[in-house]
Amino acid sequence: MQAGRRWLGLALTIAVMLAFLGCQGSLARQDMCPGDPDVEVMELREEWTRAPYSGIYDDGGSACGGCSPSDIESKELIRRKAENLLFKYPRHVPTRLFAALLAYEANDPHRATEHLDTLFALQPVHPEAAVLRSRIALEEGNFVFAITFLEDQVALRPDQAELYEALASAYFVADRPQDALSALSTAEGLGAPRWRVVYNTGLIEEALGQTDKAVAHYRESLRHMPGWPPAKARLRGLEKGFPGAQTVAFPPPESR
């Protein structure tokens, strides 16, 4: 039962709000730092937003605008650049988080975890990194670690909506739907987007067999985010009497 529920996820919020820390986060003195890690990782992040993305939260567009194909670098190349940047600034937290996210997206959770473990050694409380670390744990089936880890993070940063959204995912996978609903309610009170909260609520209700409520919440999600494919697909399936498998949604790093 638990193994099956491992894949019945909620939309985990990996809203990577890069709070760049700069050279002061390095062991080197400011006057010994030859460059600006904030600027360098921001440039990489901008390159990343121009590269093609195919995640479940993708809107089908690109931030590239009017750039030509020759201006767009591959995610693989950008990831190598991020790893190289860490040789220059091994204690720069935003670069460490960015490298972890790219490793995860490249289906390399082991390397992503290494980056995140180093990050938490440098900065023990980091909501965005905590969300990614918990997701990796859930996908490995370790919901006990995910719950304990997120509850510790919430105790230290109880004002962060994304931590409660991730905690709702962990509770749901652990077959604790009421705790998951409570966590979602708290997340919404702290500013989580309504369209995502009601979609996730619909997932829980669908799993509990409350089809009518799930349909209503999927419809509301689409009112807030018209045409969003996951909500649209789940609503269509339920309306036709064919519920599908619930999957973990993975947003891109831009906050919506």
N, C-alpha and C positions, 0 to 999 in steps of 0.2 A: 504493500500500500504506500509506504513512504517512498519507495523507489519510484513509483509511478507519479507521486505528487511532486517529485523533484523538478519535473518539467512543467508543472502547472504554476507558472510564475506570474508576478505582477510586473508592471512597467517600472523598472528600476531607474531612478533618476541619476544619470551620470552627467550632471550639469557642471562641466569643468570650468569654473570661474577662476581663471588663473590669477591669483593674488600674488603677483610677482614680487619676490623678496629682495632681489638684487645681490650685489657682491657682499653686502654685510652678512649674508648667510653663509659665507665661505670661511674656511680657516684662514685664508689669506687676508692681510690687511687691505683696506679699501685702496690705498695707493699702490698696492702690489697687483691689483686685479687689472689685467691688460685690456679687458673689454667689458661690455655691459651685458650680463646674462639675460636681463629682462628684455632688452631689445632683441637679442639674438633668438630667444625662444619665441618671442612674439612674431618675429619674421617667419619662423618655422610654422607656427600655428596658422598664420595667414596663408602660407603655402598649402597647408593641410586642408583648409576650408575650400580652397580652389580645386583640390584633387577630387576625383569622383568618389561618391559615398553610396553605399548600398544597404545601409542599416534599416531596421524596421521603422524608425522615426524619420527617415529621409523624406523630404517633401518633393523629391524628383528634380530639384533644381541644383544650382551651384552658385557659390558666391563669386565665381570668376568674373561675371559680368561680360564685358566686351573683350576679354583677353583671347588670344589665339591659342590653339592646342599646343604650340611650341612653348608657351609660357607655363604650362601646367606640368609639374613634376609628379611622379608616382608616389603613392603612399610608402612604398618600399624604400625609395630613396630618401624621403623625408624622415622615415624611421631611422635610417642609418645616420643621417645628420644629427638627429636627436641623441642617439647613442654617443656619437663623437663629441657632442657638446658637453656631455657628462664627464668626459675626460678633462675638460677645461674647468668645469664647475661641478664637481662631484657632490657638493653640499647644497646646491641650488634647488630648493624644493619644487618650484614650478616646472623646471626642466625634468626633474625626476618623475613628477606626476604625468607630464606630457609623454615621456618615454614609456611609462607604464601603460597609459591608455593606448598608445600605438602598438605596443607589444600584445595587448589584449585583443585589439582589433585584428592583428595579424595571426590570431589563433595560437599565441604563445603565452598561455597563462602562467607558466613557470617563470619566465623572465619578467612578466608583469608583476608577479608576486614578489620577486626579488627586489624590484624597484620600490614597490610599496612598503616592504619591510624596512628598507633603508630609509625611506621617507618618514615612516613613523618613529624611527630611531632619532631622526633629526627634529621632527615636529609631532609629538605624540597625539595631538588632537588636530584632525584635518577632515572635515565632513566629506568633501568631494572624493578624497582618496579612500575614505572609509566605505563609501557606497560601492566603489569599484572592487575593493577587497572583499566585501561581503558578497558581491555577485559571483566572484570567482569561487568563493567557498560554497555558495549554493549550487553552482553548476558542478562542483565536485561531490555534491551530496552531503556536505558537512553543514547542515543547518544549525546544529548545536553551536558550532563556533561562530557562525554568522550572527545568531541571536545574541550570544554573550558579548561578542565584539561590538555590535551595534548598540546594545543596551549600555555598554560602558561609554561609548561615544556620546550617546544621548544624555547620559548623566553629566557629561562635561560640557556639552553644547545643546541644551534643551530648546534652543531657539531656531534650530536648523530643520526646515521642512523636509529636505531631501533625506535626512537620516530617518525620519519617521516613515517616509515612503519605502525606503529600503527595508526597514524593520517590518513593515506590513508584508512585504514579499516573503521575508524569512518566516514570519508567523504563519502565513498561508501554506508555505511548503511544509511546515511542521504540523499541519492539520490543526491550527488554532485560528479559525476564521473570525471569531468574535474579537480576538486580540488584533487581528489584521484590520478589521473594520475600525476599531478604536484608534489604531495608529494612523489610518488614513484620515480620520476625522481631525486628529491633532495636526496632521500635515496640512490639511486645507486651512485650518485656523491660523497656521503660520505662513500661509501664502502660496501653497502648492497650487498649480493651475487646476481650475475646476474641471476642465475637459479631461485631464489625466486622472484626477481623483475619481470621477464618476465612471470612467472606463474601467479602472481597477476595481471599483466597487461592483461593477457589472460582472467582472470575472469571478469574484468571490460568490456573488449570488448565483451565477450560472453553475458553479461547482456545487453549490448547496441545493441545486434543483429548483431555485426560485426564478424560473424562466421569465415570467412577466416583469419582475423587477429588473432583471438583467437587461431585457429589451428596452425598458424605459431609460435605464442609465446609458446604454449605448446610443440611443437616440439623442439624449441630452449631450453626450460627448460630441456628437456630430453637429449639434447646434452651435457649440462653442468652437469646434474645429471642423468645419465643413469638408467633407470628402476624405477625411483621414482614413487610410486603407484598413488598419486593424479593426477599428470600431465598425466600419462599414461592412467588412467581411463577417464579423461576428454577428452583427444584426441581421444580415442577409441569411446566414446559416440558421439562426434561431427562428426567423420568420418562416423559413421553409421546412423547419422541423429537423434540421441536420446540424446539431451542435458540433463544433470542431475541437481539436486539441488546443489547449491554452498554452501559449508560449511566452517566454520572458521577452519583453520589449526592451530594445536597447537604443536610447536616443543618441544622437550625435552630440558632440561636446558643447555646441552652442546652446545657451539657455533660450527657451522659447517664451 
